Amino acid sequence: MNNILITGAYGFIASNLIRSLENKNNFNLYSIGTNTKNSSINIKTHKHIESPINITNLETLCDNELPDVIVHCAGIGTVLDASDILKSQKSMIETSEAVFSYAKLNKINKVIFLSSAAVYGNSLLKKSQRLN
């Protein structure tokens, strides 16, 4: 049986991924994230913690069952201005550092890394401002 860890559980991509995998019998799902939008996911079908993504919380979540793959979806998806870009980049760096450190420490070789709009920086912001 495959163990899958999904970060950013309450985000659009991660929550839809969880919904699509939660009823499959050949996966053990683990998810982590902070619920800033009062979103809901079905946490009865898998192990979940609502908390910031750091090594301690990742180890607590997965306990003795190491994931075979990590799907790293955490990040801020909405970019409205330059301060959002900086906040998102800082958050993405911190969570990514925790995820990759956790993976390295536990010899997890499969990490799928998804991105958010904020990593595109000022070019995205300038383009969106031109469209308005």
Backbone as a ProteinNet text record, in pm:
[ID]
protein_1_A
[PRIMARY]
MNNILITGAYGFIASNLIRSLENKNNFNLYSIGTNTKNSSINIKTHKHIESPINITNLETLCDNELPDVIVHCAGIGTVLDASDILKSQKSMIETSEAVFSYAKLNKINKVIFLSSAAVYGNSLLKKSQRLN
[TERTIARY]
84.5	0	89	53.5	130.8	83.7	180.1	152.2	178.8	78.1	89.8	66.8	162.7	152.7	122.2	16.2	-23.8	-16.5	62	71.6	-22.3	-59.9	-151.2	-291.7	-334.1	-455.7	-582.2	-590.3	-712.4	-712.1	-603.3	-596.5	-675.4	-693.3	-775	-722.6	-596.6	-540.5	-534.7	-480.6	-464.8	-599.1	-697	-826.9	-894.4	-879.1	-936	-859.3	-728.8	-649	-690.4	-708.6	-753.4	-887.9	-981.3	-1114.4	-1104.7	-1015	-1004.9	-936.1	-850.9	-778	-837.7	-922.9	-964.4	-1045.5	-1110	-1190.5	-1120.1	-995.3	-917	-860.7	-864.2	-820.4	-670.7	-598.6	-455.6	-367.7	-426.1	-350.3	-379.9	-277	-294.7	-265.4	-362.1	-344.6	-312.1	-218.9	-181.8	-187.4	-242.4	-246.4	-220.5	-168.8	-134.4	-159.4	-201.7	-220.9	-290.5	-295.6	-366.7	-491.7	-600.2	-730.2	-761.7	-716.1	-736.5	-869.4	-934	-1058.8	-1180	-1162.9	-1269.4	-1320	-1229	-1262.2	-1284.9	-1337.9	-1357.4	-1300.6	-1243.1	-1200	-1245.5	-1261.7	-1308	-1190.8	-1173.3	-1059.1	-1090.7	-1210.1	-1244	-1179.2	-1143.2	-1090.6	-939.1	-874	-728.3	-677.2	-547.5	-487.3	-451.2	-494.4	-476.9	-445.6	-359.4	-344.7	-353.6	-427.2	-437.3	-330.3	-220.3	-108.3	-12.6	76.2	179.9	269.6	327.7	414.7	556.5	600.9	739.1	778.1	904.9	952.8	883.8	871	807.5	665.4	587.4	448.7	441.5	534.3	537.2	567.9	662.5	696.2	580.2	512.4	396	285.3	259.6	154	178.8	297.8	325.8	367.8	401.3	432.7	533.4	497.5	590	569.4	471.3	441.2	498	617.6	677.3	605.1	586.2	522.6	615.7	555.3	629.6	648.2	553.1	558.4	498.4	554.9	502.2	454.4	330.3	278	269.9	363.6	378.3	297.3	178.6	85.9	73.9	144.6	127.8	178.8	106	146	25.6	50.9	-55.9	-86	-208.7	-243.4	-289.8	-329.8	-382.4	-278	-252.7	-155.8	-226.8	-245.4	-315	-221.2	-112.9	-17.3	121.6	217.1	356.6	374.5	300.3	315.2	267.3	165.6	119.9	228.7	298.8	405.9	515.4	558.3	664.2	620.7	497.4	444.6	438.6	392.2	380.6	517	610.7	744.8	810	795.2	851.6	788.4	658	586.5	628.9	638.2	675.7	817.5	907.3	1045.4	1048.7	979.1	981	917.4	800.6	735.2	812.7	866.2	943.8	1070.1	1135.3	1254.7	1219.7	1107.1	1065.1	1034.1	961.7	924.2	1047.9	1137.9	1256.4	1353.9	1361.2	1445	1387.1	1255.8	1188.4	1212.3	1198.1	1219.5	1362.9	1457.5	1598.7	1629.7	1582.3	1606.1	1551.5	1439	1373.4	1392.9	1483.5	1517.3	1394.4	1310.4	1193.5	1236.4	1238.2	1293.7	1191	1064.7	960.6	886.3	913.4	845	792.8	662.7	600.7	578.3	638.3	635.6	549.3	439.2	351.4	379	347.2	379.2	252.2	269.7	156.3	188.9	89.3	104.5	213	238	330.8	475	513.5	653.1	690.6	590.9	620.4	660.1	638	688.2	622.9	701	649.5	592.4	641.9	589.5	441.8	401.7	261.1	180.6	232.1	162.6	145.1	250.2	242.2	140.9	139.3	44.7	-97.8	-122.9	-259.5	-301.9	-209.8	-244.9	-279.5	-211.1	-241.9	-379.6	-425.2	-554.3	-668.4	-640.5	-749.5	-774.9
-118	0	124.3	222.4	345.5	447.1	513.1	621.9	752.8	839	966.7	1079.5	1171.2	1290.4	1409	1482.8	1600.1	1722.1	1821.4	1946.6	2049.7	2148.6	2252.2	2197.7	2112.5	2032.4	2112.6	2236.3	2313.5	2394.6	2391.1	2464.2	2395.5	2464.9	2414.9	2282.7	2280.1	2159.5	2044.9	2070.9	1964.3	1907.1	1991.5	1941.1	1856.6	1895.1	1814.1	1683.5	1687.5	1565.1	1470.3	1524	1442.5	1378.3	1457.2	1403.2	1289.5	1304	1200.6	1073.6	1086	969	905.9	979	932.6	803.3	771.6	648.8	533.9	554.3	447.3	359	230.1	136.6	114.7	156.1	125.7	242.1	338.8	453.1	476.7	510.3	569.6	717.1	801	944.7	1013.6	1106.7	1194.9	1335.6	1429.7	1567.2	1664.3	1780.1	1885.2	2019.9	2116.5	2251.1	2337.9	2465.9	2560	2605.4	2608.4	2638.5	2786.2	2866.8	3011.1	3055.3	2969.9	3007.8	2932.9	2864.6	2781.8	2680	2621.8	2518.1	2387.3	2291.3	2160.9	2051.2	1953.3	1832.2	1716.1	1601.3	1484.4	1420.9	1458.5	1405.5	1272.6	1219.4	1088.9	975.8	1003.6	896.9	887.2	979.1	975.2	1049.9	1042.4	1110.1	1253.4	1348.1	1489.9	1568.4	1668.9	1766.7	1906.5	1990.8	2130.7	2206.8	2233.8	2301	2353	2442.5	2489	2372.4	2386.7	2282.2	2305.6	2217.5	2218	2072.3	2048.3	1910.5	1840.6	1909.5	1848.7	1803.3	1889.6	1854.4	1743.8	1743.1	1636.1	1502	1500.8	1376.8	1330	1423.2	1388.8	1329.5	1390	1345.3	1203.3	1178.6	1050.1	942.8	983.3	889.8	785.4	659.9	554.3	511.6	567.7	533.5	641.1	621.7	721.1	722.2	840.6	846	792	730.5	688.6	805.8	897	1016.1	1133.4	1250.6	1375.1	1461.1	1507.4	1602.5	1736	1823	1951.1	2058.4	2086.7	2182.5	2311.8	2323.1	2438.3	2566	2672.2	2803.2	2894.8	3019.9	3118	3132.9	3105.2	3104.2	3237.3	3329.2	3457.3	3565.8	3638.8	3748	3876.2	3965.5	4089.9	4208.4	4207.4	4317.6	4267.3	4358.4	4320.3	4259	4305.6	4248.4	4103.2	4070.1	3931.6	3844.1	3897.8	3821.7	3790.6	3891.2	3869.7	3772.6	3786.7	3697.6	3553.8	3538.2	3405.9	3342.7	3420.5	3367.5	3323.1	3403.1	3366.7	3237.5	3228.7	3109.2	2986.6	3002.5	2890.8	2843	2935.6	2898	2821.1	2872.1	2807	2668.4	2656.5	2525.2	2428	2477.3	2389.5	2340	2428	2387.8	2276.9	2291.1	2188.3	2056.7	2063.4	1941.7	1870.6	1944.7	1880.6	1832.2	1902.3	1855.1	1726.7	1722.4	1602.2	1485.6	1512	1407.5	1356.3	1446.3	1406.1	1325.9	1373.9	1308.2	1164.8	1144.3	1013.9	934.9	985.3	917.1	892.9	994.7	991.1	1053.5	974.7	1019.2	1073.4	1064.3	1110.4	1228.6	1346.8	1467.7	1537.6	1557	1632.1	1772.5	1869.8	2007.5	2091.7	2142	2229.6	2372.9	2464.2	2603.4	2685.9	2812.4	2904.5	3027.3	3109.7	3229	3322.7	3321.8	3417.4	3397.1	3277.5	3255.8	3325	3368.6	3436.8	3581.8	3631.5	3762.6	3878.8	3984.6	4111.4	4102.7	4014	4006.4	3969.4	3880.7	3844.2	3961.6	4029.3	4143.6	4253.2	4283.2	4386.7	4349.3	4222.7	4177.2	4190.3	4151.5	4160	4305.7	4395.1	4537	4595.8	4547.6	4596.4	4551.9	4436.4	4384.4	4457.1	4522.2	4592.7	4729.8
0	0	0	-80.7	-89.3	13.9	75.9	168.9	96.7	92.7	23.4	122.4	127.8	211.5	121.3	153.3	75.5	165.6	124.6	200	138	218.9	170	153.2	245.8	232.6	202.3	245.2	226.4	97.4	24.8	-101.2	-211.3	-320.6	-431	-487	-523.3	-585.2	-485.3	-367.2	-267.6	-223.6	-197.1	-151.3	-258.5	-384.9	-493.7	-511	-492	-497.7	-385.4	-266.2	-152.6	-183.7	-235.7	-269.3	-371.1	-467.2	-570.4	-520.7	-419	-369.5	-244.2	-172.9	-41	-42.5	-149.7	-153.9	-224.3	-257.3	-318.4	-208.1	-229.7	-126.3	-122.4	-224.6	-229.1	-183.4	-112.2	-62.7	84.9	160.2	292.3	274.3	302.4	284.2	415.7	405.8	516.2	461	537.2	488.3	601.9	562.5	657.6	591	669.7	617.6	720	690.4	775.8	702.5	773.4	714.4	730.4	637	646.3	586.3	509.7	442.2	496.9	609.6	666.5	565.1	491.2	394.9	468	397.7	460.9	372	435.9	367.7	454.8	394.3	468.1	540.9	665.7	740.6	808.8	784.9	841.3	761.6	639.3	554.2	555.2	624.4	628.5	751.6	772.2	887.3	846.9	926.4	893.7	1020.6	1005.5	1112.5	1052.4	1123	1081.5	1158.1	1088.7	1154	1047.7	1088.2	995.5	952.2	837.4	783.5	831.1	920.7	966.8	993.6	1016.4	1031.4	1149.3	1260.7	1378.5	1347.3	1283.1	1250.7	1145.8	1051.1	951.6	1017.3	1109.7	1180.2	1268	1332.1	1413.8	1327.7	1214	1124.3	1074.8	1025.8	962.6	1061.2	1182.4	1290.1	1242.2	1243.1	1201.1	1056.3	988.9	850.3	758.3	709.3	620.4	486	428.7	297.6	189.1	87.7	-30.5	-125.2	-120.5	-205.2	-128	-152.3	-95	-211.1	-202.3	-300.3	-228	-261.1	-191.2	-264.1	-210.4	-272	-192.4	-82.4	6.5	-58.3	-38.9	-88.8	-95.8	-115.3	-128.1	-276.7	-315.2	-456.4	-511.8	-427.4	-473.2	-456	-563	-559.4	-600.4	-504.9	-533.4	-546.7	-471	-479.2	-440.6	-439.7	-413.2	-274.4	-175.1	-40.9	-37.9	-118.6	-128.7	-189.5	-288.3	-353	-252.2	-176.1	-77	31.5	79	182.2	129.6	8.7	-50.5	-74.3	-124.1	-148	-17.3	87.6	218.4	269	260.6	305	223.4	92.5	5.4	36.1	60.9	94.6	226.3	327.2	458.7	454.7	391.7	386.6	298.3	188.4	99.4	168	240.7	315.5	415.1	484.3	580	509.2	399.1	325.8	271.8	209.1	151.2	258.8	369.5	480.8	538.6	554.9	603.8	507.1	377.9	277.6	280.7	288.3	291.8	418.4	530.9	658.7	660.3	592.2	592.1	462.4	376.6	251.2	162.7	154	65.9	-65.8	-171.1	-298.9	-397.1	-364.3	-455.9	-393.6	-447.5	-404.5	-528.9	-532.6	-641.8	-588.2	-654.6	-606.9	-700.6	-648	-725.1	-683	-769.2	-743	-732.9	-698.2	-692.6	-776.6	-794.9	-878.2	-827.4	-698.4	-638.7	-682.3	-722	-758.8	-888.7	-964.1	-1090.1	-1068.9	-948.4	-910.4	-980	-999.3	-1049.9	-1190.8	-1274.4	-1410.5	-1409.9	-1320.5	-1308.4	-1255.7	-1155.8	-1098	-1202.6	-1278.3	-1380.3	-1488	-1527.6	-1630.1	-1579	-1453.8	-1399.6	-1385.3	-1354.7	-1343.1	-1480.3	-1585.9	-1721.7	-1765.1	-1718.8	-1758.7	-1691.8	-1580.6	-1507.1	-1560
[MASK]
++++++++++++++++++++++++++++++++++++++++++++++++++++++++++++++++++++++++++++++++++++++++++++++++++++++++++++++++++++++++++++++++++++

